[in-house]
C-alpha cells in the first residue's frame, strides 16, 4: 500500500471516529476479518474478535442513546475523552511501520481531525437538542450512521478519495462551527431573559 493510501486510511479513520467511533471500528474490522480489505500498519488489529465484540456492543448502545436528546448530549460530552484519543491512535496505527516521527505526526494530526469532526457533530446535535421535538435528533442520528457506514466503505476501497473528503470537511468546519457556536451562545443568553420576563 502506498503512502497516500495509508494517509487516506489514517485521516479517514480519525475523521470518522469523531462522528461514530464504534461503527467505524466495527465496519473496518469486519472488512479486514473477511479479507475484503487489507488495512495498513496495526489497523488490522481491529479485526480481533474482542475488538469487534466491544465495538459492536457499544454501537448498539450508542444507536439507542443517540436518539434521546438529553442522553445524546451527555453521551457526546463523555465521548469527547474517547473519540478524539481513539482517532489519534487509529491514525498513528496506520503508520505503525513508518519512522517514529511520522507516527507522532499522524497521532497529532489524527487527533486534530477527530477533534474537528467530533466538535462539529456535538455542536450540531446540541443545536438540534434545543428543539422540543425528537424527530430532528433522530433524523440526524440516522444520517450520521449512514454517513459513517458509507464513508467507511469508501475509505476501504478508495482511501485517496476519503482523504480529499476529509480535507474539504476540515476546511468547511473551520468556517461553519464558529457560526453555530455564536448562534447557540445567543440562544442561551436569551433564555434567562425570557424566563425573567415571564416571571
C-alpha positions as CSV (number, residue, x, y, z in Angstrom):
1,X,0.0,0.0,0.0
2,X,1.4,3.4,-1.0
3,X,1.9,6.3,1.4
4,X,-1.1,8.3,0.0
5,X,-3.5,5.4,0.6
6,X,-2.1,4.9,4.1
7,X,-2.7,8.6,4.7
8,X,-6.2,8.2,3.5
9,X,-6.9,5.3,5.9
10,X,-5.2,7.2,8.8
11,X,-7.1,10.5,8.3
12,X,-10.3,8.9,7.2
13,X,-10.5,6.6,10.3
14,X,-9.6,9.6,12.6
15,X,-12.3,11.7,11.0
16,X,-15.0,9.0,11.2
17,X,-14.0,8.2,14.8
18,X,-15.1,11.7,15.8
19,X,-18.5,11.1,14.2
20,X,-19.2,7.4,15.1
21,X,-16.2,5.6,16.6
22,X,-17.8,2.3,17.2
23,X,-19.5,1.9,13.8
24,X,-16.2,2.8,12.1
25,X,-14.1,0.3,14.0
26,X,-16.8,-2.4,13.7
27,X,-17.1,-1.9,9.9
28,X,-13.4,-1.7,9.2
29,X,-12.8,-4.7,11.5
30,X,-15.3,-6.8,9.6
31,X,-13.9,-5.9,6.2
32,X,-10.5,-6.9,7.4
33,X,-11.8,-10.1,9.1
34,X,-13.4,-11.3,5.9
35,X,-10.4,-10.3,3.8
36,X,-12.3,-7.7,1.8
37,X,-9.6,-5.1,2.5
38,X,-6.1,-5.0,3.8
39,X,-5.7,-2.4,6.5
40,X,-2.3,-0.7,6.8
41,X,0.0,-0.9,9.7
42,X,-1.5,-2.1,13.0
43,X,-5.0,-1.1,12.0
44,X,-5.5,-4.7,11.1
45,X,-5.7,-5.5,14.8
46,X,-9.2,-4.1,15.0
47,X,-10.4,-7.3,13.3
48,X,-9.6,-9.2,16.5
49,X,-12.7,-10.9,17.9
50,X,-12.7,-9.0,21.2
51,X,-12.4,-5.6,19.5
52,X,-15.3,-6.4,17.1
53,X,-17.4,-7.6,20.1
54,X,-16.8,-4.4,22.1
55,X,-17.3,-2.1,19.1
56,X,-20.5,-3.9,18.1
57,X,-22.0,-3.8,21.6
58,X,-21.1,-0.2,22.1
59,X,-22.5,0.7,18.7
60,X,-25.8,-0.8,19.7
61,X,-25.9,1.2,22.9
62,X,-25.0,4.4,21.1
63,X,-27.7,3.7,18.4
64,X,-30.3,4.0,21.2
65,X,-28.6,6.8,23.2
66,X,-28.2,8.9,20.1
67,X,-32.0,9.1,19.6
68,X,-32.8,10.6,23.1
69,X,-31.8,14.3,23.2
70,X,-30.9,14.6,26.9
71,X,-28.9,11.3,26.8
72,X,-27.3,12.2,23.5
73,X,-25.8,15.5,24.8
74,X,-24.3,13.7,27.8
75,X,-23.0,10.9,25.6
76,X,-21.3,13.3,23.3
77,X,-19.7,15.2,26.3
78,X,-18.3,11.9,27.7
79,X,-17.1,10.8,24.3
80,X,-15.0,13.9,23.9
81,X,-12.5,12.0,26.0
82,X,-12.9,8.8,23.9
83,X,-13.4,9.7,20.3
84,X,-10.5,12.2,20.0
85,X,-7.8,9.9,21.6
86,X,-9.2,7.0,19.6
87,X,-9.0,8.9,16.4
88,X,-5.4,9.8,17.1
89,X,-4.5,6.2,17.9
90,X,-6.2,4.9,14.7
91,X,-4.2,7.4,12.6
92,X,-0.9,6.5,14.2
93,X,-1.7,2.8,13.9
94,X,-2.0,3.1,10.2
95,X,1.6,4.3,10.1
96,X,2.9,1.7,12.5
97,X,5.7,0.5,10.2
98,X,6.9,4.0,9.4
99,X,9.5,6.2,11.1
100,X,8.6,7.2,14.7
101,X,8.5,10.9,13.8
102,X,5.9,10.1,11.1
103,X,3.8,8.1,13.6
104,X,3.9,11.0,16.1
105,X,2.9,13.4,13.3
106,X,0.0,11.1,12.4
107,X,-1.1,10.9,16.0
108,X,-1.2,14.7,16.4
109,X,-2.9,15.4,13.1
110,X,-5.3,12.5,13.5
111,X,-6.3,13.8,17.0
112,X,-6.9,17.2,15.5
113,X,-9.0,15.8,12.7
114,X,-11.0,13.7,15.2
115,X,-11.5,16.8,17.4
116,X,-12.9,18.7,14.4
117,X,-15.4,16.1,13.4
118,X,-16.4,15.4,17.0
119,X,-16.8,19.1,17.7
120,X,-18.9,19.6,14.6
121,X,-21.1,16.6,15.4
122,X,-21.5,17.6,19.0
123,X,-22.3,21.3,18.2
124,X,-24.9,20.4,15.5
125,X,-26.5,17.9,17.8
126,X,-26.6,20.3,20.7
127,X,-28.4,22.8,18.4
128,X,-30.9,20.1,17.4
129,X,-31.4,19.2,21.1
130,X,-32.7,22.7,21.9
131,X,-35.8,21.8,19.8
132,X,-38.6,20.2,21.9
133,X,-39.5,17.7,19.1
134,X,-37.4,14.5,18.9
135,X,-37.6,14.0,15.1
136,X,-34.7,16.2,14.1
137,X,-32.5,14.5,16.6
138,X,-33.5,11.0,15.3
139,X,-33.0,12.1,11.7
140,X,-29.5,13.5,12.4
141,X,-28.6,10.3,14.2
142,X,-29.7,8.1,11.4
143,X,-27.9,10.4,8.9
144,X,-24.7,10.1,10.9
145,X,-24.9,6.3,10.9
146,X,-25.5,6.3,7.1
147,X,-22.6,8.7,6.6
148,X,-20.3,6.6,8.8
149,X,-21.0,3.3,7.1
150,X,-20.9,4.7,3.6
151,X,-17.7,6.7,4.2
152,X,-16.0,3.7,5.8
153,X,-16.8,1.6,2.7
154,X,-15.5,4.4,0.5
155,X,-12.3,4.6,2.6
156,X,-11.8,0.9,2.4
157,X,-11.8,0.8,-1.4
158,X,-10.9,4.4,-2.3
159,X,-8.7,5.8,0.5
160,X,-7.4,8.7,-1.6
161,X,-11.0,9.9,-2.2
162,X,-11.8,9.9,1.5
163,X,-8.6,11.8,2.2
164,X,-10.0,14.5,-0.2
165,X,-13.3,14.4,1.7
166,X,-11.5,14.9,5.0
167,X,-9.6,18.0,3.6
168,X,-12.9,19.5,2.4
169,X,-14.6,18.8,5.7
170,X,-11.8,20.4,7.8
171,X,-11.9,23.5,5.6
172,X,-15.7,23.8,5.9
173,X,-15.7,23.1,9.7
174,X,-13.3,26.0,10.3
175,X,-15.9,28.2,8.7
176,X,-19.1,26.5,9.9
177,X,-18.6,25.6,13.6
178,X,-17.9,29.1,14.9
179,X,-21.2,30.3,13.4
180,X,-23.2,27.6,15.1
181,X,-21.4,28.3,18.4
182,X,-22.2,32.0,18.2
183,X,-25.9,31.2,17.4
184,X,-26.1,28.8,20.4
185,X,-24.5,31.4,22.7
186,X,-27.1,33.9,21.7
187,X,-29.9,31.4,22.3
188,X,-28.6,30.5,25.8
189,X,-28.1,34.2,26.7
190,X,-31.7,35.0,25.6
191,X,-33.2,32.1,27.5
192,X,-32.7,33.6,31.1
193,X,-34.1,36.9,29.8
194,X,-37.2,35.2,28.5
195,X,-37.7,33.4,31.9
196,X,-37.3,36.7,33.9
197,X,-39.8,38.5,31.6
198,X,-42.4,35.8,32.2
199,X,-41.8,35.5,35.9
